[in-house]
Amino acid sequence: MERRDLFLNLSPLDHRYWLANQSLFDQLSEYLSERAAIVYMVRAEASLLRTHIRSHLKNDETLIQAVDSLESLISPEEIIAEEKTTQHQVRALVNVIQKHLPNKLKNWVHLGATSVDILDTAMAMRVRDAMRLTVLPLLLDLLDILIHVSAAHADTPQAGRTHGQLAVPITFGFAIAEYVSRLGQSIVELEKRSAELRGKLSGAVGAYNATSLISKNPESMEEEYLENLGLRRAEYSNQMVEPEHMLRLLLELNTAFGIIANLADDLRHLQRSEIGEVIETFGSGQVGSSTMPQKRNPWNSEHVKSLWKAFMPRVMTFFMDQISEHQRDLTNSASNRFITDYIAGFSAAVLRMKRILKALKVQSGRMKENLARLGDLAEPTYVLLALSGYDDGHELVRKATLEADDSGKSLRDILKNENPDAWQSITLKLKSILGVEADTFYEHPERYSGLAARRAQQIADRYKRISQNIRKKCAQ
């Protein structure tokens, strides 16, 4: 086979990202490469032959052995050479298969099938196996790391933020639990969707015309053909399998991609110089800037988001491939080929995020410093006043915070000195509800974190069990 210079490849996936993800891409190539496409089409044709042998050739063991050897005998090079003559990939495949079989079996090759019976079935198998044997385990690795971080930092105080502004205290574990939950739910859906991909053996228009001549029960024949391949048959097919099975899986992949990009964006902002709550580990020889030697850019997080920007818009093509005119045309023949690129790009982003989180340094001291910048807590002050019977508690606190901003005084001092009755009410409520003095409460804002620590641990525990269960399903 001709060797090609890696750096002559046109797609970044095939040089830059292959170099950065060699082990992962080599695994994916077992399912998503052009060679894999040939292998899986041979498997589909072989399954059809086994069905014919059982029904029409007395289950001849010699013929079954000949079929079993096809996968090791047929090469992509043979198919490509034959396709130059046929100008049709599946017919080229059929011609090559016939060359490797005894005469008694040659007339049964592809009998009753149309090209898409093989193509759609092979594609369903390829994506199913890629998802269940590589992509889902990789996603579960990422989820498990998130679970660990969430549980380990369930009690690590952090300032909550909304609109880029400091809000009220939470914990870092609670912040990460958001992604445990969101990604965990998406993984559950991906496992389900990957198991729901379908195949077909219903012929040129999906009405079993050809197989009705071969079998008294063509639907049972289809089920046997697909059972050998670990697939269920489409409820309805014209020349193609219903596109929604693949579409739903791809849409959920895009959902998971968005969740991971959102996490990358959050981690990037937490690394801003003025925030500094987490740090991406730099290698000893790594350079952050070509001109500023001190720079430690959050480039890995930015890279994940950049991959999302490159691949997320392809969801439009997924939707457009849902439509095929007059039951089937070829307007999805090129676009469908890029599904494999999408899965590879998504997987590269997942692996990069996994590396980020494994080496992430949590700056708990800086989190405490930023939390202290919250100053006096306005929200609990208003709530405590409302619980004490103040119907204007929110307005009272709002005005006090404006005065605090102008004067530089603390909210606590303003209430103490200018509204002692309100301060007394706050003091009594804190004592009865939390059993703490008011000054102690305001000096330790991290105590006002609600159920953050408990929820972080609950979510971590829940998805730890879910992760283990999905790993078992994928291994079956």
LINMODA-V702874 format. One line per field, one symbol per residue. phi: phi as a letter, one per 20 degrees, with the letter a starting at -180 (. if undefined). A space follows every 10 residues. Layout:
phi = ???
This chain:
phi = .fedggeefe egfecgeffe cgffffffff cdffffgfgf ffffffffff ffffeccllg ffffffffeg feeedggfff ffffeflbff ffffffggfd cfgfdgfefm fnddgfgeff fffffffgff fedcffgfff gfffffgfff ffdgdffbff cclmdfdcfc cfffffggfg fffgfffgff ffffeefccb bdnfcndmgf ffeecfcfff ffffgfffdm cdeffbbefd fgffffgfff ffffffffff fffgffffff eggfdmeccf fdffdfdebf cdfefcffff ffffffffff dgffgffgff ffdcflmacd fdfefffegf ffffffffff fffffgffdf deefffffff ffffmfefff fffffffeof edgffgfgff ffffffenfe gffffgedbf ffffffffff ffedmcffff fffcfffecl dgfffgffff ffffffgfff gfffef
